[in-house]
Amino acid sequence: MEPHVVTYYVVLAATVIAAHWRGKSCERAGAWIALSGSLLTSAVPWGGIWMTFAVPIFFIDLMVLAGFWSLALFSSRFWPYWATGWQLVGLLVHIQRMMFDDILEKPYGLLSMYIAYPILLVILIASLRSERIARIQRIHATAK
C-alpha cells in the first residue's frame, strides 16, 4: 500500500475514534459518512488512472455530499456546513474534469484525493470540542 494511502487511513481512523470517543451524534454521523465514502472509493476497481473522468468516484462523492448536506440541514452545529462546502469543492473538481479534457490527470487525482483532509480535520476538531460546547450551552441555559 502506498504511504499516502496509509497516512490517509490513519487520519481517518483517528477521526472516527475521536468522533466516537468525544463527539456527539452529529460528529459520529459525519465520521461514518467520511468512512463509508472512503471505503466505497477504495472498493472501486479503477486502477489509479485519472486520465478520464472517474464516474464511480463522482457518484460516491455525490452521495457523500448528500450525506453531509442532510447532516447540515438537521444539525444545530456549524461544522457540517464546512464539510459540505469542502465536499462540494471535490465534486466540482469532477465536474470540471468532465467538462474540460485538457485538465492534467495528476492535479485532478491529487485534488480529488486530498480534498478529504479538510473535511476530516473539521470533524476531528468538532469532536474534540463538542464536550466544551455542550458545557457552554449548559452554562447559557442556566443563566437564562
C-alpha positions in Angstrom: 0.0 0.0 0.0 1.3 3.5 -0.9 2.4 5.8 2.0 -0.1 8.5 1.3 -3.0 5.9 1.4 -1.7 4.7 4.8 -1.5 8.2 6.1 -5.0 9.0 4.9 -6.4 5.9 6.6 -4.5 6.7 9.9 -6.1 10.2 9.8 -9.5 8.7 9.0 -9.2 6.2 11.8 -8.2 8.9 14.3 -11.2 11.0 13.2 -13.6 8.1 13.6 -12.1 7.2 17.0 -12.3 10.8 18.2 -15.9 11.1 17.0 -17.0 8.1 18.9 -14.9 8.9 22.0 -15.6 12.6 22.4 -18.1 13.6 19.8 -21.9 13.8 19.9 -24.2 12.1 17.4 -23.6 14.7 14.8 -19.8 14.1 14.8 -20.4 10.4 14.8 -22.6 10.6 11.8 -20.1 12.8 10.0 -17.3 10.3 10.7 -19.4 7.5 9.4 -20.2 9.4 6.2 -16.5 10.0 5.7 -15.6 6.4 6.5 -18.2 5.0 4.2 -17.3 7.3 1.3 -13.6 6.4 1.8 -14.3 2.6 1.9 -16.6 2.8 -1.2 -14.0 4.8 -3.1 -11.3 2.2 -2.2 -13.5 -0.6 -3.4 -13.9 0.9 -6.9 -11.7 -1.1 -9.3 -10.3 1.9 -11.2 -6.6 1.1 -11.1 -5.4 4.6 -10.1 -5.6 6.0 -13.6 -7.0 9.6 -13.6 -6.8 10.1 -17.4 -10.5 10.2 -17.8 -13.4 11.4 -15.7 -13.9 9.0 -12.8 -17.6 8.2 -13.0 -17.9 5.8 -10.0 -15.9 8.1 -7.7 -18.1 11.1 -8.9 -21.3 9.3 -7.8 -19.7 8.2 -4.5 -18.7 11.8 -3.9 -22.2 12.9 -4.8 -23.7 10.5 -2.1 -21.2 11.8 0.4 -22.2 15.4 -0.4 -25.9 14.4 0.1 -24.9 12.9 3.5 -23.1 16.0 4.7 -25.8 18.2 3.3 -28.6 16.4 5.2 -26.4 16.4 8.3 -26.0 20.2 7.9 -29.8 20.6 7.5 -30.8 18.6 10.5 -28.0 19.6 12.9 -27.6 22.6 15.2 -23.8 22.6 14.7 -22.0 24.7 12.2 -19.2 22.4 11.2 -21.4 20.2 8.8 -21.6 23.3 6.6 -17.9 23.4 6.3 -17.7 19.7 5.5 -20.5 20.1 2.9 -18.6 23.0 1.3 -15.4 21.1 1.1 -17.2 18.1 -0.4 -18.9 20.4 -2.9 -15.4 21.6 -4.0 -14.4 18.0 -4.5 -17.5 17.3 -6.6 -16.9 20.5 -8.7 -13.4 19.2 -9.4 -15.0 16.1 -11.0 -17.5 18.2 -13.0 -14.6 20.5 -14.2 -12.7 17.4 -15.4 -15.9 16.1 -17.1 -16.3 19.4 -18.9 -12.6 20.0 -19.9 -10.4 17.3 -21.3 -7.2 19.4 -21.1 -7.0 19.2 -17.3 -4.0 17.2 -16.3 -4.6 13.9 -14.6 -2.1 14.4 -11.8 -3.7 17.6 -10.4 -7.1 16.1 -10.9 -6.2 13.0 -9.0 -4.4 14.8 -6.2 -7.2 17.3 -5.6 -9.7 14.5 -5.7 -7.8 12.6 -3.0 -6.6 15.4 -0.8 -9.8 17.3 -0.6 -10.9 14.9 2.2 -8.3 16.1 4.6 -10.0 19.4 5.5 -13.3 17.5 6.0 -11.6 15.1 8.4 -9.9 17.9 10.2 -13.2 19.7 10.7 -14.9 16.5 12.1 -11.9 15.9 14.3 -11.8 19.4 15.8 -15.6 19.4 16.2 -15.4 16.0 18.0 -12.7 17.2 20.4 -14.6 20.5 21.1 -18.1 19.0 21.4 -17.8 18.5 25.2 -16.7 22.1 25.7 -19.5 23.4 23.5 -22.0 21.3 25.5 -20.7 22.7 28.7 -21.0 26.3 27.4 -24.6 25.6 26.3 -25.4 24.3 29.8 -24.0 27.5 31.3 -26.1 29.6 29.0 -29.2 27.6 29.7 -28.8 28.0 33.5 -28.1 31.7 33.1 -31.5 32.4 31.4 
